[in-house]
Amino acid sequence: MSVPRVRHDPFGFGWPNVVSVVRIALIPVIAWLIVRDTPQARWAAAVIFTVGAASDFLDGYLARRHAMTTATGAWLDPLSDKLFVAVPAIVLSVRGEFPWWATVVIVTRELAVTWLRWRLERGGRVSMPASKVAKTKTVMQLFAVGMTIAPLPDGWDPVVLGVTILAVALTLYSGIEYFVTTRHRVGT
């Protein structure tokens, strides 16, 4: 006799959504540690940021692996991803540590794509999954912001700038991709 498989749904919310909520809850902690601006606080912020960034892959894995995709997760996961990059980027830009031009491009792209997703879903069209370029963009944004958070020696500045420029280029490209391709309009 086989034992039925038990699904673990904390609070009826599902583990993938719990991971997304925890990632959002880490954002104020990261921002506070950045503002504290001691080497220990910055390294703690960098570690927490890295763990939060890695959790982005965990919630997607859990949702697919255990068939726990939900309507809540469909908007909560992308929201947590966007906030997790945008808020630290804004805090770092206010402090003069991350270029404003990069922050403006990142935030503008995220708002524009969120608006497009909302319009497509409102119109009853097929949802807009992230493209491979958009996934790479997210990874590069996480590297750019994470490297800026960490109190790296000045010799790393050209590397951080290079990663930031690559992240911005991918951000622009993926944003344009969403608006000019028709892959997300299939079934309309």
Residue pairs with C-beta under 8 A, 6 or more apart in sequence:
7 66
7 68
8 15
9 15
9 68
10 18
11 18
13 21
13 72
14 63
14 68
14 70
14 72
14 73
15 59
15 62
15 66
15 68
16 59
16 60
16 62
16 63
16 68
16 69
16 70
16 73
16 77
17 59
17 70
17 72
17 73
17 76
17 77
19 55
19 58
19 59
19 62
20 59
20 73
20 76
20 77
20 79
20 80
21 76
21 80
22 52
22 55
23 52
23 55
23 56
23 59
23 80
23 81
23 84
24 79
24 80
24 83
24 84
26 48
26 49
26 51
26 52
26 84
27 52
27 83
27 84
27 87
27 88
29 45
29 48
30 45
30 48
30 49
30 52
30 87
30 88
30 149
31 87
31 88
31 91
33 41
33 42
33 44
33 45
33 48
34 41
34 42
34 45
34 88
34 91
34 92
34 95
34 149
35 91
35 95
36 42
37 95
39 151
42 149
42 150
42 151
43 150
43 151
45 149
46 146
46 149
46 150
46 151
49 88
49 142
49 145
49 146
49 149
50 146
52 84
53 84
53 142
53 146
56 77
56 80
56 81
56 84
56 138
56 142
59 73
59 77
60 77
62 68
63 69
63 70
63 73
63 77
74 127
78 114
78 117
78 130
81 138
82 110
82 114
84 142
85 106
85 110
85 138
85 141
85 142
85 145
86 103
86 106
86 107
86 110
88 145
88 149
89 98
89 102
89 103
89 106
89 107
89 141
89 145
90 103
90 107
92 98
92 103
92 145
92 148
92 149
93 99
93 100
93 102
93 103
97 148
98 144
98 145
98 148
98 164
99 164
101 168
102 144
102 164
102 167
102 168
105 168
105 171
105 172
106 141
106 167
106 168
106 171
108 175
109 171
109 172
109 174
109 175
112 175
112 179
113 128
113 175
113 178
116 128
116 178
116 179
117 127
117 128
120 126
120 127
120 128
120 184
120 185
121 127
123 188
125 184
125 185
125 187
125 188
126 184
126 185
126 186
126 187
126 188
127 184
128 178
128 184
129 184
130 138
131 174
131 177
131 178
131 183
133 170
133 173
133 174
133 177
134 174
134 177
134 178
136 170
137 167
137 170
137 171
137 173
137 174
140 163
140 166
140 167
140 170
141 167
141 170
141 171
143 163
143 167
144 160
144 163
144 164
144 166
144 167
147 156
147 159
147 160
147 163
148 160
148 164
152 160
178 184
